[in-house]
Structure formats: C-alpha cells, structure tokens
Amino acid sequence: MIEVTPELLARHDRPGPRYTSYPTAVEFDQSVGPDDHAERLREAGSRSGPLSLYLHLPFCAERCSFCACHVVVTRRDSVAVARVAVADSATDADRPRLMGLLGAALGVGFVAGPVLGSVASLLRPSAPFLLAAAISVVNLVVAAVRIPETRGVRRVAPVRPTSVMSGPVLRFIVVTFTAITAFAAFEATFALLGEVRYGMTESIVALVFAGVGTVLVLTQAMLVGPVTGRLGEATAVRIGLGLDLVGFLLIASSRGWPTLLAGLAVLAVGQGLVAPSLSSMIAGMVPPDRSGAALGAQQSAGGLARVVGPLLGGALFAVGAGVPYLVAALLTLAVLPLLPSRTGRRATLGGA
C-alpha cells in the first residue's frame, strides 16, 4: 500500500489531464467513419491471436466523486414500474393487451422523440432540452393526478430479484435475454449489411428502421390482445419467436429488396408479439407482491442483452455479412423448448 505523505501530496498537487477512455478524446477526429469501422471489424475477425475487448457496464449504485462521465441518476426503472402498475391493475385476461399498448406507447415515444428534438433544434441549440423538460413536467402532473397507487401506501419488506428467479420465471428471463440479444445484434449490424449488399445510405437505413418501428408498434397495439386472448400468452410468444426465426433467415439469405423487406416485416411482427407477452407471462407466474422483483429482473436481463447483442453481432459480421442473422436464428430456435405448453398462473415461489 502506498503511504500518503505531505511530500507525495505536494509532488502531485498540480493540474493534469483527465483520462477516462482509450484512445483519449484528443485522439478522435472526423477522418474515421463507418467504412473504417467495418474494415477494423473485418481485420479483427481475420486475426488468429487473442482479441481484447473493454466492456463497461455503467449501472452504479453510487457515483464516485472522481467520475467525470455523463450520469443519469435514477432509483427505479420507469419501464419496469409501468409494467408492474399494469400487472397490478389488470385482470389476467386483459394484462397482455395492456402490456402491448404500453409497449406501443414506448415505441411511439422512441420514434416521435428524435423528430421533436430535431425540429426544436432548428430554433436554438437548447430548445430540445427545454422541450424535454416541459414534456417531463406535464408527464409528472398527469401521472400525479390520473394514476392511482395500485397497492396503497404502505411499507413492505424489499424483495430480492433472486428470490423469484427460479423455475418457469427463470426460463422466461432466459428467453427474454436471448430474444433481445438476437434483435440487438440485428439492430447493430443492419446498417453495415445494407451498405455491403444494397449500397444503402444513412437516410435509407433510417427509413427502414422507421418502418420496422412502425410495424412493431402496430403489432403491439393491435395484435397482442387478440392473439393472446384467443391462443394464450405462451402460444403468442412461441408464434413470435417462430416469426423472429423466419425473419432472421430471410434477412441472412436476402439478395434482393423483396426478400429483405419480407424478412424485416416478419421480424418486426414477431418481436412485437414476444416482448409484451413475455412480460405478461412473468407477471402472471408470481404472487402480486413479487411482480416488481420479477419484472425488474426481466428488465435487467434485457439491459444486459442490449450490451451483449451489439458485441456479438459486430464480431459475427466480421466473419460474414449474414452470419449475425444465422446465429440469431439459432439462438431463437434454442430457446423455444423453454416455453411451456400453456401459461401458468400465480405460481408460489420462494415460500410465498
């Protein structure tokens, strides 16, 4: 251990460079673009030696006093909390439909937000942030006035997520992680695939993603309720994963626009069915007082998948343009046996 002495403090009591990443910020410039990124991925895939990766998971319980990174401080995940509120308020029959509507609302926000921000930035650089603050205030007021407390105001003992991660719930969380990993790999590499096979520009890629997002939102808003109502949540997830598998295979094998667009449409519908149905299944498998822990664990698995998916997709794209989608199809196929033949209800876990 280094002994901190007055001499040591005096020696280092002077301004120095802030080092938070490698390469450091002064080494970045506009000369490196998407083509260079794709070339570096191909070079990394062709090397026979070890490949070093730096993986940073910035989910800190406390902020270090020396941290100079941009930080968003939160005590809860709003998406998971919204899903718990739906689970508390809805009947078993209506819960999948409401989960789908919640997912559709989030999808609309992800599409509309950048558009509003772009338009607002035409007025002044700070306008998007002022607009976001105004929307947040309105949202807060509406939530305080219109959304009742679903459990009543009372103190309850905290529930650890690990206490609910057993049996079927753990299987559904694994399915969630795998499905989002596969979809995130697609999101991270599709622009590269579009450029290599179709010569897509950035604007074309943006339009394609806007189309995928629109189909996904419409699926969650209009199809989740009828499909789960007629066939059940487990069957809806199974159909969604099957569509995901077909979509990945079509994209991997596509050499023309018709096959590509068909694959994108099928994939968007499948993902739109999978996400809300899985959340509804998990909420229905645990006692009401543990739905928050279960859905929070699912949300954490999805967040980790958003980290793993792009890393996996980038590494596989260096092997071949269609390889990420073939592997995504295999991952999707591998988790299908984890789904039950029918949806269980309110299982008793951990002695509850």
C-alpha positions, 0 to 999 in steps of 0.5 A, spaced: 500 500 500 502 506 498 503 511 504 500 518 503 505 523 505 505 531 505 511 530 500 507 525 495 501 530 496 505 536 494 509 532 488 502 531 485 498 537 487 498 540 480 493 540 474 493 534 469 489 531 464 483 527 465 483 520 462 477 516 462 477 512 455 482 509 450 484 512 445 483 519 449 478 524 446 484 528 443 485 522 439 478 522 435 477 526 429 472 526 423 477 522 418 474 515 421 467 513 419 463 507 418 467 504 412 473 504 417 469 501 422 467 495 418 474 494 415 477 494 423 471 489 424 473 485 418 481 485 420 479 483 427 475 477 425 481 475 420 486 475 426 488 468 429 491 471 436 487 473 442 482 479 441 481 484 447 475 487 448 473 493 454 466 492 456 463 497 461 457 496 464 455 503 467 449 501 472 452 504 479 449 504 485 453 510 487 457 515 483 464 516 485 466 523 486 472 522 481 467 520 475 467 525 470 462 521 465 455 523 463 450 520 469 443 519 469 441 518 476 435 514 477 432 509 483 427 505 479 426 503 472 420 507 469 419 501 464 419 496 469 414 500 474 409 501 468 409 494 467 408 492 474 402 498 475 399 494 469 400 487 472 397 490 478 391 493 475 389 488 470 385 482 470 389 476 467 385 476 461 386 483 459 394 484 462 397 482 455 393 487 451 395 492 456 402 490 456 402 491 448 399 498 448 404 500 453 409 497 449 406 501 443 406 507 447 414 506 448 415 505 441 411 511 439 415 515 444 422 512 441 420 514 434 416 521 435 422 523 440 428 524 435 423 528 430 421 533 436 428 534 438 430 535 431 425 540 429 426 544 436 433 544 434 432 548 428 430 554 433 436 554 438 441 549 440 437 548 447 430 548 445 430 540 445 432 540 452 427 545 454 422 541 450 424 535 454 423 538 460 416 541 459 414 534 456 417 531 463 413 536 467 406 535 464 408 527 464 409 528 472 402 532 473 398 527 469 401 521 472 400 525 479 393 526 478 390 520 473 394 514 476 392 511 482 397 507 487 395 500 485 397 497 492 396 503 497 401 506 501 404 502 505 411 499 507 413 492 505 419 488 506 424 489 499 424 483 495 430 480 492 430 479 484 433 472 486 428 470 490 423 469 484 428 467 479 427 460 479 423 455 475 418 457 469 420 465 471 427 463 470 426 460 463 422 466 461 428 471 463 432 466 459 428 467 453 427 474 454 435 475 454 436 471 448 430 474 444 433 481 445 440 479 444 438 476 437 434 483 435 440 487 438 445 484 434 440 485 428 439 492 430 447 493 430 449 490 424 443 492 419 446 498 417 453 495 415 449 489 411 445 494 407 451 498 405 455 491 403 449 488 399 444 494 397 449 500 397 444 503 402 445 510 405 444 513 412 437 516 410 435 509 407 437 505 413 433 510 417 427 509 413 427 502 414 428 502 421 422 507 421 418 502 418 420 496 422 418 501 428 412 502 425 410 495 424 412 493 431 408 498 434 402 496 430 403 489 432 403 491 439 397 495 439 393 491 435 395 484 435 397 482 442 390 482 445 387 478 440 392 473 439 393 472 446 386 472 448 384 467 443 391 462 443 394 464 450 400 468 452 405 462 451 402 460 444 403 468 442 410 468 444 412 461 441 408 464 434 413 470 435 419 467 436 417 462 430 416 469 426 423 472 429 426 465 426 423 466 419 425 473 419 432 472 421 433 467 415 430 471 410 434 477 412 441 472 412 439 469 405 436 476 402 439 478 395 434 482 393 429 488 396 423 483 396 426 478 400 429 483 405 423 487 406 419 480 407 424 478 412 424 485 416 416 485 416 416 478 419 421 480 424 418 486 426 411 482 427 414 477 431 418 481 436 412 485 437 408 479 439 414 476 444 416 482 448 409 484 451 407 477 452 413 475 455 412 480 460 405 478 461 407 471 462 412 473 468 407 477 471 402 472 471 407 466 474 408 470 481 404 472 487 402 480 486 407 482 491 413 479 487 411 482 480 416 488 481 422 483 483 420 479 477 419 484 472 425 488 474 429 482 473 426 481 466 428 488 465 435 487 467 436 481 463 434 485 457 439 491 459 444 486 459 442 483 452 442 490 449 450 490 451 451 483 449 447 483 442 451 489 439 458 485 441 456 479 438 453 481 432 459 486 430 464 480 431 459 475 427 459 480 421 466 480 421 466 473 419 460 474 414 455 479 412 449 474 414 452 470 419 449 475 425 442 473 422 444 465 422 446 465 429 440 469 431 436 464 428 439 459 432 439 462 438 431 463 437 430 456 435 434 454 442 430 457 446 423 455 444 423 448 448 423 453 454 416 455 453 411 451 456 405 448 453 400 453 456 401 459 461 401 458 468 398 462 473 400 465 480 405 460 481 408 460 489 415 461 489 420 462 494 415 460 500 410 465 498 
